[in-house]
């Protein structure tokens, strides 16, 4: 194959990747919407709320994302730490777990994945319902245009 053929293939796969990213973003928004409805209906119906997936196999950033996605209220970093521990995420190998959580939240804020709310001098965070999850795509695909 010549270089022009490779360029055409590259352009085609880049376009397909962009389309897949758009579809994934739409699916993530729908999942967030359905999750909120299910959580509300579980409380109203009196049914036992389904146990959440343990976070022991996650990295810190993904574990924090999961905590925030499952709770639709604003959480303080200490509440996030408590939920991480309750769901089996080990913070033992972090010299200063709260500093690591704060840095991670700052990065998630900068990337637009979380929104802050300052109450009584404390910053609380919650997951934004609409987002474009480039972090997942970077892990699955080597190229993100």
C-alpha positions as a Markdown table, in Angstrom:
| # | Residue | x | y | z |
|---|---|---|---|---|
| 1 | Unk | 0.0 | 0.0 | 0.0 |
| 2 | Unk | 1.2 | 3.5 | -0.7 |
| 3 | Unk | 1.2 | 6.5 | 1.6 |
| 4 | Unk | -2.0 | 8.0 | 0.1 |
| 5 | Unk | -3.9 | 4.8 | 0.9 |
| 6 | Unk | -2.7 | 5.0 | 4.5 |
| 7 | Unk | -3.8 | 8.6 | 4.7 |
| 8 | Unk | -7.3 | 7.7 | 3.4 |
| 9 | Unk | -7.6 | 4.9 | 5.9 |
| 10 | Unk | -6.4 | 7.2 | 8.7 |
| 11 | Unk | -9.0 | 9.8 | 7.8 |
| 12 | Unk | -11.7 | 7.1 | 7.7 |
| 13 | Unk | -10.8 | 5.7 | 11.1 |
| 14 | Unk | -10.6 | 9.2 | 12.6 |
| 15 | Unk | -14.1 | 10.0 | 11.4 |
| 16 | Unk | -15.4 | 6.7 | 12.7 |
| 17 | Unk | -13.7 | 7.3 | 16.1 |
| 18 | Unk | -15.3 | 10.8 | 16.3 |
| 19 | Unk | -18.7 | 9.2 | 15.6 |
| 20 | Unk | -18.2 | 6.6 | 18.3 |
| 21 | Unk | -17.2 | 9.3 | 20.8 |
| 22 | Unk | -20.4 | 11.1 | 20.1 |
| 23 | Unk | -22.5 | 8.0 | 20.5 |
| 24 | Unk | -20.7 | 7.1 | 23.7 |
| 25 | Unk | -21.4 | 10.6 | 25.1 |
| 26 | Unk | -25.1 | 10.2 | 24.3 |
| 27 | Unk | -25.2 | 6.8 | 26.0 |
| 28 | Unk | -23.4 | 8.2 | 29.1 |
| 29 | Unk | -26.0 | 11.0 | 29.4 |
| 30 | Unk | -28.8 | 8.4 | 29.1 |
| 31 | Unk | -27.2 | 6.2 | 31.7 |
| 32 | Unk | -26.9 | 9.2 | 34.1 |
| 33 | Unk | -30.6 | 10.0 | 33.5 |
| 34 | Unk | -31.8 | 6.5 | 34.1 |
| 35 | Unk | -29.6 | 6.1 | 37.2 |
| 36 | Unk | -31.2 | 9.2 | 38.7 |
| 37 | Unk | -34.7 | 7.8 | 38.0 |
| 38 | Unk | -33.9 | 4.4 | 39.4 |
| 39 | Unk | -32.4 | 5.9 | 42.5 |
| 40 | Unk | -35.4 | 8.0 | 43.1 |
| 41 | Unk | -37.9 | 5.2 | 42.5 |
| 42 | Unk | -36.0 | 2.8 | 44.8 |
| 43 | Unk | -36.5 | 5.3 | 47.6 |
| 44 | Unk | -40.2 | 5.9 | 46.8 |
| 45 | Unk | -41.0 | 2.2 | 46.3 |
| 46 | Unk | -39.5 | 1.1 | 49.6 |
| 47 | Unk | -37.4 | -1.5 | 47.8 |
| 48 | Unk | -33.9 | -2.2 | 49.1 |
| 49 | Unk | -31.4 | -0.1 | 47.2 |
| 50 | Unk | -29.1 | -2.2 | 45.1 |
| 51 | Unk | -25.6 | -2.5 | 46.5 |
| 52 | Unk | -23.0 | -0.6 | 44.6 |
| 53 | Unk | -20.0 | -2.2 | 42.8 |
| 54 | Unk | -16.9 | -2.4 | 44.9 |
| 55 | Unk | -14.1 | -0.1 | 43.9 |
| 56 | Unk | -11.1 | -2.2 | 44.8 |
| 57 | Unk | -10.0 | -2.7 | 41.2 |
| 58 | Unk | -10.3 | 1.0 | 40.2 |
| 59 | Unk | -7.6 | 3.6 | 40.2 |
| 60 | Unk | -8.2 | 6.7 | 42.4 |
| 61 | Unk | -9.5 | 8.9 | 39.6 |
| 62 | Unk | -12.0 | 6.3 | 38.3 |
| 63 | Unk | -13.1 | 5.4 | 41.9 |
| 64 | Unk | -13.9 | 9.0 | 42.6 |
| 65 | Unk | -15.8 | 9.3 | 39.3 |
| 66 | Unk | -17.9 | 6.3 | 40.3 |
| 67 | Unk | -18.6 | 7.7 | 43.8 |
| 68 | Unk | -19.7 | 11.0 | 42.3 |
| 69 | Unk | -21.8 | 9.3 | 39.5 |
| 70 | Unk | -23.7 | 7.3 | 42.1 |
| 71 | Unk | -24.6 | 10.2 | 44.4 |
| 72 | Unk | -26.4 | 13.1 | 42.8 |
| 73 | Unk | -25.8 | 15.5 | 45.6 |
| 74 | Unk | -22.8 | 17.6 | 46.3 |
| 75 | Unk | -20.2 | 15.8 | 48.4 |
| 76 | Unk | -17.3 | 17.2 | 50.4 |
| 77 | Unk | -13.9 | 15.5 | 49.9 |
| 78 | Unk | -14.1 | 13.9 | 53.3 |
| 79 | Unk | -17.5 | 12.3 | 52.3 |
| 80 | Unk | -15.9 | 11.1 | 49.1 |
| 81 | Unk | -13.1 | 9.5 | 51.1 |
| 82 | Unk | -15.6 | 7.8 | 53.4 |
| 83 | Unk | -17.5 | 6.4 | 50.4 |
| 84 | Unk | -14.3 | 5.2 | 48.8 |
| 85 | Unk | -13.4 | 3.3 | 51.9 |
| 86 | Unk | -17.0 | 2.0 | 52.4 |
| 87 | Unk | -16.9 | 0.6 | 48.8 |
| 88 | Unk | -13.6 | -1.2 | 49.4 |
| 89 | Unk | -11.1 | 1.2 | 47.9 |
| 90 | Unk | -7.8 | 1.1 | 49.8 |
| 91 | Unk | -6.2 | 4.4 | 50.5 |
| 92 | Unk | -3.4 | 2.8 | 52.5 |
| 93 | Unk | -0.7 | 3.3 | 49.9 |
| 94 | Unk | -1.3 | 7.0 | 49.6 |
| 95 | Unk | 1.0 | 9.0 | 51.9 |
| 96 | Unk | -1.7 | 11.7 | 52.2 |
| 97 | Unk | -5.0 | 10.4 | 50.9 |
| 98 | Unk | -6.9 | 13.7 | 51.3 |
| 99 | Unk | -4.3 | 15.6 | 49.3 |
| 100 | Unk | -4.6 | 13.0 | 46.5 |
| 101 | Unk | -8.4 | 13.3 | 46.6 |
| 102 | Unk | -8.2 | 17.0 | 46.5 |
| 103 | Unk | -5.8 | 17.0 | 43.5 |
| 104 | Unk | -8.0 | 14.5 | 41.7 |
| 105 | Unk | -11.1 | 16.6 | 42.2 |
| 106 | Unk | -9.2 | 19.6 | 41.0 |
| 107 | Unk | -8.3 | 17.8 | 37.8 |
| 108 | Unk | -11.9 | 16.6 | 37.3 |
| 109 | Unk | -13.1 | 20.1 | 37.8 |
| 110 | Unk | -10.6 | 21.4 | 35.2 |
| 111 | Unk | -11.7 | 18.8 | 32.7 |
| 112 | Unk | -15.3 | 19.8 | 33.2 |
| 113 | Unk | -16.4 | 16.5 | 34.7 |
| 114 | Unk | -17.5 | 17.8 | 38.1 |
| 115 | Unk | -19.1 | 21.0 | 39.3 |
| 116 | Unk | -18.3 | 22.7 | 42.6 |
| 117 | Unk | -20.5 | 24.4 | 45.1 |
| 118 | Unk | -19.1 | 26.4 | 48.0 |
| 119 | Unk | -21.1 | 26.2 | 51.2 |
| 120 | Unk | -19.9 | 27.6 | 54.5 |
| 121 | Unk | -16.4 | 27.9 | 53.2 |
| 122 | Unk | -16.2 | 24.3 | 52.1 |
| 123 | Unk | -16.2 | 23.2 | 48.5 |
| 124 | Unk | -18.5 | 20.3 | 47.6 |
| 125 | Unk | -18.5 | 18.5 | 44.3 |
| 126 | Unk | -21.0 | 16.6 | 42.2 |
| 127 | Unk | -20.8 | 14.8 | 38.8 |
| 128 | Unk | -22.0 | 16.7 | 35.8 |
| 129 | Unk | -24.9 | 14.9 | 34.1 |
| 130 | Unk | -23.7 | 15.8 | 30.6 |
| 131 | Unk | -20.1 | 15.3 | 29.6 |
| 132 | Unk | -17.9 | 14.0 | 26.9 |
| 133 | Unk | -15.9 | 11.2 | 28.5 |
| 134 | Unk | -12.5 | 11.6 | 26.7 |
| 135 | Unk | -10.8 | 9.9 | 29.6 |
| 136 | Unk | -12.3 | 6.5 | 28.7 |
| 137 | Unk | -11.6 | 6.8 | 25.1 |
| 138 | Unk | -7.9 | 7.6 | 25.6 |
| 139 | Unk | -7.6 | 4.3 | 27.5 |
| 140 | Unk | -9.4 | 2.3 | 24.8 |
| 141 | Unk | -8.0 | 4.0 | 21.7 |
| 142 | Unk | -4.5 | 5.3 | 21.3 |
| 143 | Unk | -5.7 | 8.3 | 19.2 |
| 144 | Unk | -8.1 | 11.0 | 20.3 |
| 145 | Unk | -8.4 | 13.8 | 17.8 |
